Amino acid sequence: MSDTILATENLVKRFGGVTAADNVSVSVRRGELRCLIGPNGAGKSTLFALLCGIFRPDSGQVHLNGHDVTSLQAFRRVRRGLGLTFQTNRTYHALSLRQNLETALGAPRDGRSEGADKRYQYALDRFGLNQDLDRLARELPHHQLQWLEIAMALANGPDVLLLDEPTAGMSPDETLQTARVLKHLNSEGLTIVVVEHDIAFVRELAQVVTVLHQGRIFAEGTVAEITEHQDVRRIYLGRA
């Protein structure tokens, strides 16, 4: 089995005269916890949309579990092992927690990753979502709505969990709890890729950081390497 679980090759995406993804090639190893960061307009959201199948590239390829999925729609990528959450919460607010989770389970996909059920139950427990499953989702506070969406993404046993700013709007304590849960899920074998702008969260979470700038890969390395990178500090982190 290949060590690479999610990869792009020379992805290009243009919107009129703007090149939002400019020959982006990134490779995520199986079992890795990767954060994608960058200033506003760097191309993070575009890359996320290309990875999950919302956008089609003008050129280049996306590979998942060794298969070319460039032409596949998002739901077909989910069936091949990609779990997704988005910046805008997409839980069903008029349904109960139980109904949301049952909807996410759907028909179990073939080839569920080993330990998927254990990871799913762990998230439900640590996020406190299994205490009142008949509660309507719209009654949840914001942070638990975010957590519910993560649990829904875990329900079908993904090989890769792709999260777009999962802690947006959370308090520092809620953000830290999210990081702790994601780190444990990763330690249990789940590959996680997070698109994020909260550097404190990235410091707590990431093993590898990829920095995007003007649609290109600008730098890549450990959290320590990236936070000490002078050009990264100039364009994104700021100087003391």
VOPA-981351 format. One line per 4 residues: their letters; for each residue z, x, y of N, C-alpha, C. Coordinates in Angstrom, 1 decimal, padded with zeros to 4 digits. Layout:
<rs>
a	Z:X:Y:Z:X:Y:Z:X:Y ~ ...
</rs>
This chain:
<rs>
msdt	000.0:000.9:-001.2:000.0:000.0:000.0:000.0:000.9:001.2 ~ -000.9:000.6:002.2:-001.0:001.4:003.4:000.3:001.3:004.2 ~ 000.6:002.5:004.8:001.8:002.6:005.7:001.6:001.8:007.0 ~ 000.3:001.5:007.4:000.0:000.8:008.6:-000.1:-000.7:008.3
ilat	000.7:-001.5:009.0:000.7:-003.0:008.7:-000.1:-003.8:009.8 ~ -000.1:-003.3:011.0:-000.8:-003.9:012.1:-001.5:-002.9:013.0 ~ -002.8:-003.0:013.3:-003.5:-002.0:014.0:-004.6:-002.6:014.8 ~ -004.9:-002.0:015.9:-006.1:-002.3:016.7:-007.0:-001.1:016.8
enlv	-008.3:-001.3:016.9:-009.2:-000.2:017.1:-010.1:-000.5:018.3 ~ -010.0:000.3:019.4:-010.8:000.2:020.5:-011.1:-001.2:021.0 ~ -010.0:-001.9:021.2:-010.1:-003.3:021.7:-010.5:-003.3:023.2 ~ -011.4:-004.1:023.5:-011.9:-004.3:024.9:-011.9:-005.8:025.1
krfg	-011.3:-006.2:026.3:-011.3:-007.6:026.7:-011.5:-007.7:028.2 ~ -012.6:-008.3:028.7:-012.9:-008.4:030.1:-012.8:-009.9:030.5 ~ -012.3:-010.0:031.8:-012.3:-011.4:032.4:-013.0:-011.2:033.7 ~ -014.3:-011.6:033.7:-015.2:-011.3:034.9:-015.3:-009.8:035.1
gvta	-014.9:-009.3:036.3:-015.0:-007.9:036.5:-013.8:-007.1:036.2 ~ -012.8:-007.8:035.6:-011.5:-007.1:035.3:-011.4:-006.8:033.8 ~ -011.2:-005.5:033.5:-011.0:-005.1:032.1:-009.5:-005.1:031.8 ~ -009.0:-006.2:031.1:-007.6:-006.3:030.8:-007.2:-005.5:029.6
adnv	-008.1:-005.2:028.7:-007.8:-004.3:027.6:-009.0:-003.3:027.5 ~ -008.6:-002.1:027.6:-009.7:-001.0:027.8:-009.6:000.0:026.7 ~ -010.3:-000.3:025.6:-010.3:000.6:024.4:-008.9:000.9:023.9 ~ -008.2:-000.2:023.6:-006.8:-000.1:023.2:-006.8:000.1:021.6
svsv	-006.2:001.2:021.2:-006.0:001.5:019.8:-004.5:001.8:019.6 ~ -003.9:000.9:018.8:-002.5:001.1:018.5:-002.2:000.8:017.0 ~ -001.3:001.6:016.4:-001.0:001.4:015.0:000.5:001.3:014.7 ~ 000.9:000.2:014.1:002.3:-000.1:013.8:002.5:000.1:012.3
rrge	003.5:001.0:012.0:003.8:001.3:010.6:004.7:000.1:010.0 ~ 004.5:000.0:008.7:005.3:-001.0:008.0:006.8:-000.7:008.1 ~ 007.6:-001.7:008.5:009.0:-001.5:008.7:009.4:-001.0:010.1 ~ 008.5:-000.8:011.0:008.8:-000.3:012.3:009.3:-001.4:013.3
lrcl	010.0:-001.0:014.3:010.4:-001.9:015.4:009.8:-001.3:016.7 ~ 008.8:-001.9:017.2:008.0:-001.4:018.3:008.1:-002.3:019.5 ~ 008.3:-001.7:020.7:008.3:-002.5:021.9:007.0:-002.1:022.7 ~ 006.3:-003.0:023.3:005.2:-002.8:024.2:005.7:-003.2:025.6
igpn	005.6:-002.2:026.5:006.1:-002.4:027.9:005.0:-002.0:028.9 ~ 005.2:-002.3:030.1:004.3:-002.0:031.2:004.5:-002.8:032.4 ~ 004.1:-002.3:033.6:004.3:-003.1:034.8:003.4:-004.4:034.7 ~ 003.7:-005.3:035.7:002.8:-006.5:035.8:001.4:-006.1:035.9
gagk	000.5:-006.8:035.1:-000.9:-006.6:035.2:-001.3:-005.4:034.3 ~ -000.4:-004.9:033.5:-000.7:-003.7:032.6:-001.6:-004.1:031.4 ~ -001.6:-005.4:031.1:-002.4:-005.8:029.9:-001.6:-006.2:028.7 ~ -000.2:-006.4:028.9:000.7:-006.7:027.8:000.3:-008.1:027.2
stlf	000.2:-009.1:028.1:-000.1:-010.4:027.6:-001.5:-010.5:027.0 ~ -002.4:-009.8:027.5:-003.7:-009.8:026.9:-003.7:-009.2:025.5 ~ -003.0:-008.1:025.4:-002.9:-007.4:024.0:-002.2:-008.4:023.1 ~ -001.2:-009.0:023.5:-000.5:-010.0:022.6:-001.4:-011.1:022.2
allc	-002.2:-011.6:023.1:-003.1:-012.7:022.8:-004.2:-012.2:021.8 ~ -004.6:-011.0:022.0:-005.6:-010.4:021.0:-005.0:-010.2:019.6 ~ -003.8:-009.8:019.6:-003.1:-009.5:018.3:-002.9:-010.8:017.5 ~ -002.6:-011.9:018.3:-002.3:-013.1:017.5:-003.5:-014.1:017.4
gifr	-004.6:-013.8:018.0:-005.8:-014.6:017.8:-006.1:-015.6:018.9 ~ -005.3:-015.6:020.0:-005.6:-016.6:021.0:-006.9:-016.2:021.8 ~ -007.0:-014.8:022.0:-008.3:-014.3:022.6:-009.1:-013.6:021.5 ~ -010.4:-013.6:021.7:-011.2:-012.7:020.9:-011.7:-011.6:021.7
pdsg	-011.7:-010.4:021.2:-012.1:-009.2:022.0:-013.6:-009.2:022.2 ~ -014.0:-008.6:023.3:-015.4:-008.3:023.6:-015.9:-007.3:022.6 ~ -015.1:-006.4:022.2:-015.4:-005.4:021.2:-014.1:-004.9:020.6 ~ -014.2:-004.2:019.4:-013.1:-003.7:018.8:-012.6:-004.6:017.7
qvhl	-011.5:-004.1:017.0:-011.0:-004.8:015.8:-009.5:-004.9:015.8 ~ -009.0:-005.9:015.0:-007.6:-006.1:014.7:-007.5:-006.1:013.2 ~ -006.5:-005.3:012.7:-006.3:-005.3:011.3:-004.8:-005.7:011.0 ~ -004.6:-006.5:010.0:-003.3:-007.0:009.6:-003.2:-006.8:008.1
nghd	-002.2:-006.1:007.6:-002.0:-005.9:006.2:-003.3:-005.4:005.5 ~ -004.0:-004.5:006.2:-005.2:-003.9:005.7:-006.5:-004.7:005.7 ~ -006.4:-005.9:006.3:-007.6:-006.8:006.4:-008.0:-006.9:007.9 ~ -009.3:-007.0:008.1:-009.9:-007.2:009.4:-009.7:-008.7:009.7
vtsl	-008.9:-009.0:010.7:-008.6:-010.4:011.1:-009.2:-010.7:012.5 ~ -010.1:-009.9:013.0:-010.6:-010.0:014.4:-011.1:-011.4:014.6 ~ -011.8:-011.9:013.7:-012.5:-013.2:013.9:-011.6:-014.4:013.5 ~ -010.4:-014.2:013.0:-009.6:-015.3:012.5:-008.8:-015.9:013.6
qafr	-008.6:-017.2:013.6:-007.8:-018.0:014.5:-006.3:-017.7:014.3 ~ -005.5:-018.0:015.2:-004.1:-017.7:015.1:-003.4:-018.2:013.9 ~ -003.7:-019.5:013.5:-003.0:-020.1:012.4:-003.4:-019.4:011.1 ~ -004.6:-018.9:011.0:-005.0:-018.1:009.8:-004.4:-016.8:009.8
rvrr	-004.1:-016.2:010.9:-003.3:-014.9:010.9:-001.9:-015.2:010.5 ~ -001.3:-016.3:010.9:000.0:-016.7:010.4:000.0:-016.8:008.9 ~ -001.0:-017.4:008.3:-001.1:-017.5:006.9:-001.2:-016.2:006.2 ~ -001.7:-015.2:006.9:-001.8:-013.8:006.3:-000.6:-012.9:006.6
glgl	000.5:-013.5:007.2:001.7:-012.8:007.4:002.2:-012.4:008.8 ~ 001.6:-013.1:009.8:002.0:-012.8:011.2:002.9:-014.0:011.7 ~ 004.1:-013.6:012.1:005.0:-014.6:012.8:004.9:-014.4:014.3 ~ 004.9:-015.6:015.0:004.7:-015.5:016.4:005.7:-016.3:017.2
tfqt	006.1:-015.8:018.4:006.8:-016.6:019.4:006.1:-016.2:020.7 ~ 006.2:-017.2:021.7:005.5:-017.0:023.0:006.4:-017.0:024.1 ~ 005.9:-016.6:025.3:006.7:-016.7:026.5:007.2:-018.1:026.8 ~ 006.3:-019.1:026.7:006.7:-020.4:026.9:007.2:-021.0:025.6
nrty	008.4:-021.5:025.6:009.0:-022.1:024.4:008.2:-023.2:023.8 ~ 007.9:-023.1:022.5:007.0:-024.1:021.9:007.7:-024.9:020.8 ~ 009.0:-025.0:020.9:009.7:-025.8:019.9:009.4:-027.3:020.3 ~ 009.7:-028.2:019.3:009.4:-029.6:019.5:010.7:-030.2:020.1
hals	010.8:-030.4:021.4:012.1:-030.8:022.0:012.5:-032.2:021.6 ~ 011.6:-033.1:021.2:012.0:-034.5:020.8:012.4:-034.6:019.3 ~ 012.3:-033.5:018.6:012.7:-033.4:017.2:014.0:-032.7:017.0 ~ 014.7:-033.0:015.9:016.0:-032.3:015.6:015.7:-030.9:015.2
lrqn	016.8:-030.1:015.1:016.6:-028.7:014.6:016.0:-028.7:013.2 ~ 016.6:-029.6:012.4:016.1:-029.7:011.0:014.6:-030.0:010.9 ~ 014.2:-030.9:011.8:012.7:-031.3:011.8:011.9:-030.1:012.3 ~ 012.4:-029.4:013.3:011.6:-028.3:013.8:011.4:-027.2:012.7
leta	012.5:-026.9:012.0:012.5:-025.9:011.0:011.6:-026.3:009.8 ~ 011.7:-027.6:009.4:010.9:-028.1:008.3:009.4:-028.1:008.7 ~ 009.1:-028.4:010.0:007.7:-028.3:010.4:007.2:-026.9:010.3 ~ 008.1:-025.9:010.7:007.7:-024.5:010.7:007.5:-024.0:009.2
lgap	008.3:-024.5:008.3:008.1:-024.1:006.9:006.8:-024.6:006.3 ~ 006.4:-025.8:006.6:005.1:-026.3:006.1:004.9:-026.0:004.7 ~ 003.7:-025.6:004.3:003.4:-025.2:002.9:003.7:-023.7:002.8 ~ 004.6:-023.2:002.0:004.9:-021.8:001.9:003.7:-021.0:001.6
rdgr	003.5:-019.9:002.4:002.3:-019.1:002.2:002.4:-018.2:000.9 ~ 001.2:-017.9:000.4:001.2:-016.9:-000.7:001.7:-015.6:-000.2 ~ 002.3:-014.8:-001.1:002.7:-013.5:-000.8:003.8:-013.3:000.2 ~ 004.8:-014.3:000.2:005.9:-014.2:001.1:006.6:-012.8:000.9
sega	006.9:-012.2:002.0:007.5:-010.8:001.9:008.9:-010.9:001.2 ~ 009.2:-009.8:000.5:010.5:-009.7:-000.2:011.6:-009.8:000.8 ~ 012.6:-010.7:000.5:013.7:-010.8:001.3:013.5:-011.8:002.5 ~ 012.4:-012.5:002.5:012.1:-013.4:003.6:013.1:-014.5:003.7
dkry	013.5:-015.1:002.6:014.5:-016.2:002.7:015.9:-015.8:003.2 ~ 016.3:-014.6:002.7:017.5:-014.0:003.2:017.5:-013.7:004.7 ~ 016.4:-013.2:005.2:016.3:-012.9:006.6:016.3:-014.2:007.4 ~ 015.7:-015.2:006.9:015.6:-016.6:007.6:017.0:-017.2:007.7
qyal	017.7:-017.1:006.6:019.1:-017.7:006.5:020.0:-016.9:007.4 ~ 019.9:-015.6:007.4:020.7:-014.8:008.3:020.5:-015.1:009.8 ~ 019.2:-015.3:010.2:019.0:-015.7:011.6:019.6:-017.0:011.9 ~ 019.4:-018.0:011.0:020.0:-019.3:011.3:021.5:-019.2:011.5
drfg	022.2:-018.4:010.7:023.6:-018.2:010.7:024.0:-017.5:012.0 ~ 023.4:-016.4:012.3:023.8:-015.6:013.4:023.5:-016.2:014.8 ~ 022.4:-017.0:014.8:022.1:-017.7:016.0:022.8:-019.1:016.1 ~ 023.6:-019.4:015.1:024.4:-020.6:015.2:023.6:-021.9:015.1
lnqd	022.4:-021.8:014.4:021.5:-023.0:014.4:021.7:-023.9:013.2 ~ 022.6:-023.5:012.2:022.8:-024.3:011.1:024.1:-025.1:011.1 ~ 024.7:-025.2:012.3:025.9:-025.9:012.4:025.7:-027.4:012.7 ~ 024.6:-027.8:013.3:024.4:-029.2:013.6:022.9:-029.4:013.6
ldrl	022.3:-029.4:012.4:020.8:-029.5:012.2:020.2:-030.8:012.7 ~ 021.1:-031.8:012.8:020.5:-033.1:013.3:020.5:-033.2:014.8 ~ 021.0:-032.2:015.5:021.0:-032.2:017.0:019.5:-032.1:017.4 ~ 019.2:-032.8:018.5:017.8:-032.7:019.1:017.6:-031.4:019.8
arel	016.5:-030.8:019.6:016.2:-029.5:020.2:016.4:-029.6:021.7 ~ 016.1:-030.7:022.4:016.1:-030.8:023.8:017.6:-030.7:024.3 ~ 018.6:-030.8:023.4:020.0:-030.7:023.8:020.5:-029.3:023.7 ~ 019.7:-028.4:023.2:020.1:-027.0:023.1:020.0:-026.3:024.5
phhq	021.0:-025.4:024.8:020.8:-024.5:025.9:019.6:-023.6:025.8 ~ 019.2:-023.0:026.9:017.9:-022.3:026.9:017.9:-021.2:025.8 ~ 019.0:-020.4:025.7:019.0:-019.3:024.8:018.8:-019.7:023.3 ~ 019.4:-020.9:023.0:019.3:-021.3:021.6:017.9:-021.9:021.3
lqwl	017.3:-022.4:022.3:015.9:-022.8:022.2:015.0:-021.6:021.8 ~ 015.3:-020.5:022.5:014.6:-019.3:022.2:014.9:-018.8:020.8 ~ 016.1:-018.9:020.4:016.5:-018.5:019.1:015.9:-019.4:018.0 ~ 015.8:-020.7:018.3:015.2:-021.7:017.4:013.7:-021.3:017.1
eiam	013.1:-020.9:018.2:011.7:-020.5:018.0:011.5:-019.2:017.1 ~ 012.5:-018.3:017.3:012.4:-017.1:016.4:012.7:-017.5:015.0 ~ 013.7:-018.4:014.8:013.9:-018.9:013.4:012.7:-019.6:012.8 ~ 012.0:-020.4:013.6:010.8:-021.1:013.2:009.8:-020.1:012.7
alan	009.6:-019.0:013.5:008.7:-017.9:013.2:009.0:-017.2:011.8 ~ 010.3:-017.2:011.6:010.8:-016.5:010.3:010.7:-017.4:009.1 ~ 010.6:-018.7:009.3:010.7:-019.7:008.3:009.6:-019.5:007.2 ~ 008.4:-019.1:007.5:007.4:-018.9:006.6:007.2:-017.5:006.0
gpdv	008.3:-016.7:006.2:008.3:-015.4:005.6:007.3:-014.4:006.1 ~ 007.2:-014.1:007.4:006.1:-013.2:007.9:006.4:-011.8:007.5 ~ 005.3:-011.0:007.4:005.4:-009.5:007.2:005.7:-008.8:008.6 ~ 005.1:-009.4:009.6:005.2:-008.9:011.0:005.6:-010.0:011.9
llld	006.7:-009.7:012.7:007.1:-010.7:013.7:006.7:-010.2:015.0 ~ 005.9:-011.0:015.7:005.3:-010.6:017.0:006.0:-011.5:018.1 ~ 006.8:-010.9:019.0:007.5:-011.7:020.0:007.1:-011.4:021.4 ~ 006.9:-012.4:022.2:006.5:-012.2:023.6:007.6:-012.5:024.5
epta	008.3:-011.5:025.0:009.4:-011.7:025.9:010.5:-012.7:025.4 ~ 011.1:-012.4:024.2:012.0:-013.3:023.6:013.3:-013.6:024.3 ~ 013.7:-012.7:025.2:015.0:-012.9:025.9:014.8:-013.3:027.3 ~ 013.6:-013.7:027.7:013.4:-014.2:029.1:014.4:-015.3:029.4
gmsp	015.1:-015.2:030.5:016.1:-016.2:031.0:017.4:-016.2:030.3 ~ 017.7:-015.2:029.4:019.0:-015.1:028.8:020.0:-014.3:029.6 ~ 021.2:-014.5:029.3:022.3:-013.7:029.9:022.3:-012.4:029.2 ~ 023.0:-011.4:029.8:023.2:-010.1:029.1:023.8:-010.2:027.7
detl	024.8:-011.0:027.5:025.4:-011.2:026.2:024.4:-011.8:025.2 ~ 023.7:-012.8:025.7:022.7:-013.5:024.8:021.6:-012.5:024.4 ~ 021.2:-011.7:025.4:020.2:-010.7:025.1:020.6:-009.7:024.1 ~ 021.9:-009.2:024.2:022.5:-008.3:023.3:022.5:-008.9:021.9
qtar	022.9:-010.2:021.8:023.0:-010.8:020.5:021.6:-010.9:019.9 ~ 020.6:-011.2:020.7:019.2:-011.2:020.2:018.8:-009.9:019.6 ~ 019.1:-008.8:020.3:018.8:-007.5:019.9:019.5:-007.1:018.6 ~ 020.8:-007.5:018.4:021.5:-007.2:017.2:020.9:-007.9:016.0
vlkh	020.5:-009.2:016.2:019.9:-009.9:015.1:018.5:-009.3:014.7 ~ 017.7:-009.0:015.7:016.4:-008.4:015.4:016.5:-007.0:014.7 ~ 017.5:-006.2:015.2:017.7:-004.9:014.5:018.1:-005.1:013.1 ~ 019.0:-006.1:012.8:019.4:-006.3:011.4:018.2:-006.8:010.6
lnse	017.4:-007.7:011.1:016.2:-008.2:010.4:015.3:-007.0:010.1 ~ 015.1:-006.1:011.1:014.3:-004.9:010.8:014.9:-004.0:009.8 ~ 016.2:-003.9:009.8:016.8:-003.0:008.7:016.6:-003.6:007.3 ~ 016.4:-004.9:007.3:016.1:-005.6:006.0:014.6:-005.6:005.6
glti	013.8:-004.9:006.4:012.4:-004.7:006.0:011.4:-005.4:006.8 ~ 011.8:-006.1:007.8:010.8:-006.9:008.6:010.2:-006.0:009.7 ~ 008.9:-005.9:009.8:008.3:-005.2:010.9:008.3:-006.1:012.1 ~ 008.7:-005.5:013.3:008.8:-006.4:014.5:008.1:-005.6:015.7
vvve	007.3:-006.4:016.4:006.7:-005.9:017.6:007.1:-006.8:018.7 ~ 007.6:-006.3:019.8:008.1:-007.1:020.9:007.4:-006.7:022.2 ~ 006.8:-007.6:022.9:006.3:-007.4:024.2:007.4:-007.7:025.2 ~ 007.8:-006.8:026.0:009.0:-007.0:026.8:008.9:-006.2:028.2
hdia	009.7:-006.7:029.1:009.8:-005.9:030.4:011.2:-005.5:030.7 ~ 012.2:-006.1:029.9:013.6:-005.8:030.2:014.0:-004.4:029.5 ~ 014.1:-003.4:030.3:014.3:-002.1:029.8:015.6:-001.9:029.1 ~ 016.6:-002.6:029.6:017.9:-002.6:028.9:017.8:-003.1:027.4
fvre	017.0:-004.1:027.3:016.8:-004.7:025.9:016.0:-003.7:025.1 ~ 015.0:-003.1:025.7:014.1:-002.1:025.0:015.0:-000.9:024.5 ~ 015.9:-000.4:025.4:016.7:000.7:025.1:017.6:000.3:023.8 ~ 018.1:-000.9:023.8:019.0:-001.3:022.7:018.2:-001.5:021.4
laqv	016.9:-001.8:021.5:016.2:-002.3:020.4:015.2:-001.4:019.7 ~ 014.4:-000.7:020.6:013.2:-000.1:020.0:013.4:001.2:019.3 ~ 012.5:001.4:018.3:012.4:002.7:017.6:011.2:003.5:018.3 ~ 010.2:002.8:018.6:009.0:003.3:019.2:008.6:002.4:020.4
vtvl	008.2:003.1:021.5:007.8:002.3:022.7:006.3:002.7:023.0 ~ 005.5:001.7:023.2:004.1:001.9:023.7:004.1:001.4:025.2 ~ 003.6:002.2:026.1:003.5:001.8:027.5:002.0:001.5:027.8 ~ 001.8:000.4:028.4:000.5:000.0:028.8:000.4:000.1:030.3
hqgr	-000.8:000.5:030.8:-001.0:000.6:032.3:-002.5:000.4:032.5 ~ -002.8:-000.6:033.3:-004.2:-000.9:033.7:-005.1:-001.1:032.5 ~ -004.5:-001.8:031.5:-005.3:-002.1:030.3:-005.4:-001.0:029.3 ~ -004.7:000.1:029.5:-004.9:001.2:028.5:-003.5:001.6:028.0
ifae	-003.5:002.3:026.8:-002.3:003.0:026.4:-002.0:004.2:027.3 ~ -000.9:004.1:028.0:-000.5:005.2:028.9:000.4:006.2:028.3 ~ 001.3:005.8:027.5:002.2:006.7:026.8:002.8:006.1:025.6 ~ 003.3:006.9:024.7:003.9:006.4:023.5:005.0:007.4:023.0
gtva	006.1:006.8:022.5:007.1:007.7:022.0:008.4:007.0:021.7 ~ 009.5:007.7:021.5:010.8:007.1:021.4:011.3:006.6:022.8 ~ 012.4:005.8:022.7:012.9:005.3:024.0:013.3:006.5:024.9 ~ 013.9:007.5:024.3:014.3:008.7:025.1:013.1:009.4:025.8
eite	012.1:009.6:025.0:010.9:010.2:025.5:010.2:009.4:026.6 ~ 010.2:008.1:026.4:009.5:007.3:027.4:010.3:007.2:028.7 ~ 011.6:007.1:028.6:012.4:006.9:029.8:012.5:008.2:030.6 ~ 012.2:009.3:029.9:012.2:010.6:030.6:010.8:011.1:031.0
hqdv	009.8:010.3:030.7:008.4:010.6:031.0:008.2:010.4:032.5 ~ 007.9:011.4:033.2:007.8:011.4:034.6:006.8:010.4:035.1 ~ 005.6:010.3:034.5:004.6:009.4:034.9:005.0:008.0:034.6 ~ 005.6:007.7:033.5:006.1:006.4:033.2:007.1:006.0:034.2
rriy	008.1:006.8:034.6:009.0:006.5:035.6:008.4:006.2:036.9 ~ 007.3:006.9:037.2:006.6:006.7:038.5:005.9:005.3:038.5 ~ 005.3:004.9:037.4:004.5:003.7:037.5:005.3:002.4:037.1 ~ 006.5:002.6:036.5:007.1:001.5:035.9:008.6:001.5:036.1
lgra	009.3:002.6:035.6:010.8:002.5:035.6:011.4:002.8:037.0 ~ 010.6:003.5:037.8:011.2:003.8:039.1:012.0:005.1:039.1 ~ 012.2:005.7:040.2:012.9:007.0:040.3:014.3:006.8:040.9 ~ 015.3:007.6:040.4:016.6:007.5:041.0:016.6:008.0:042.4
</rs>
